Amino acid sequence: MIEYIPGLAGVPATESSISSIDGENGVLAYRGYSIQDLVKHASFEEVAMLLRDGELPSQNKLKTFKDVLHKRYEVKRNIRSMMWSLPANGHPMDVLQASIAAMSTFYPDAGAEDPNSAYTQSALTKIIANMSTLVAMWARIRSGYDPIPPSKEMSYAKNFLYMSFGEVPDNDIVKLFDACLILHAEHTINASTFSAMVTASTLANPFASISAAVGTLAGSLHGGANEDVLNMLDEIGDAKNARGYIEKRLKNKEVIWGMGHREYQVKDPRATILQSMIENYINKFKVKLSKRFETALEVEYVCEDLLSVKGVYPNVDFYSGIVYAEIFKIPKAHFTPIFAMARSAGWAAHWHEQVRCNRIFRPTQIYTGADFRPYPQR
């Protein structure tokens, strides 16, 4: 008998050298470098190169990559026209998926047969570069405004904030946003990464693979959970209501959004970093503790009291929505597209790793239907 494991939980699907998780000790590393060190010392561009190449780049290589990436922010006019033709109430993730898929028509020879070719590498870089532009463009278009042209002189994080709001952002805000991108750039074989790998295993082009990943990330059980966290915090309303709210949801066996992670038996290290970033921001700029953040701290305290024995602690989604909404003033609908922007670096790395030593994914099934039977005579 073949054992059926729902969701393939814990079943090794590949060998990878891109990232690793130590769930018992709460450690996440990209290519052996801890996420804490990368957030402290690296830029998103440097992390994208690390994920792609396996090693930190030299300063000269990093400068060259930044120059190429920043010069490729611009989106093709045809893609821009397509976006203008879509309904203004279209979900940003649907628009992003369609736009990435459409980009493949401009790179017909970017294939998996020769993943190391300069043409294909250029296409992968173009995907990462255009992700930020597409997300910022749709935020403007759906509000009826013309997109703000990208600046080829700005970093990835700085340029996105500039295109989103039309103002050059403060350096502290840029550093904070850059850290958020690094935290979301990669996380082993999660659902969207696996989707990209399965598509890549058919030798589909990188645009098709990453478009598939965007579609997978769109689900609330994956990329959309931080929106649910904010809705939950707003529903609680005040820190004093947290215990009663959590106890009621647990009694009714309802989800506590942002709590628990399949890989971590302790607090998600990314959640720890985000919480610290919020606290540092509040202390540095002497801003008042927001009601949402105050409520979130109490929810974490209550859940630690009630759920820690089960190994349930905050994951990255618990605090990321607060950072986006309270510090960057980004609407909730754009949280998951920003996640996709960051994760494009990891998806590109996994696409390359998959096609380099490829075998098409073909799992089996356990049939539970009717026995063989003849067609009835009528």
Secondary structure, DSSP 8 states (H G I E B T S, - for coil): -----GGGTT------SSEEEETTTTEEEETTEEHHHHHHH--HHHHHHHHHHSS---HHHHHHHHHHHHHT----HHHHHHHHTS-TTS-HHHHHHHHHHHHGGG-TT--SSSTTSHHHHHHHHHHHHHHHHHHHHHHHHTTT-------TTS-HHHHHHHHHHSS---HHHHHHHHHHHHHTS--SS-HHHHHHHHHHTTT--HHHHHHHHHHHHTSTTTTTHHHHHHHHHHHH-SGGGHHHHHHHHHHTT---TTB--SS-SS--HHHHHHHHHHHHHHHHHT----HHHHHHHHHHHHHHHHHGGGT--B-HHHHHHHIIIIIS---GGGHHHHHHHHHHHHHHHHHHHHHHT-----------S---------
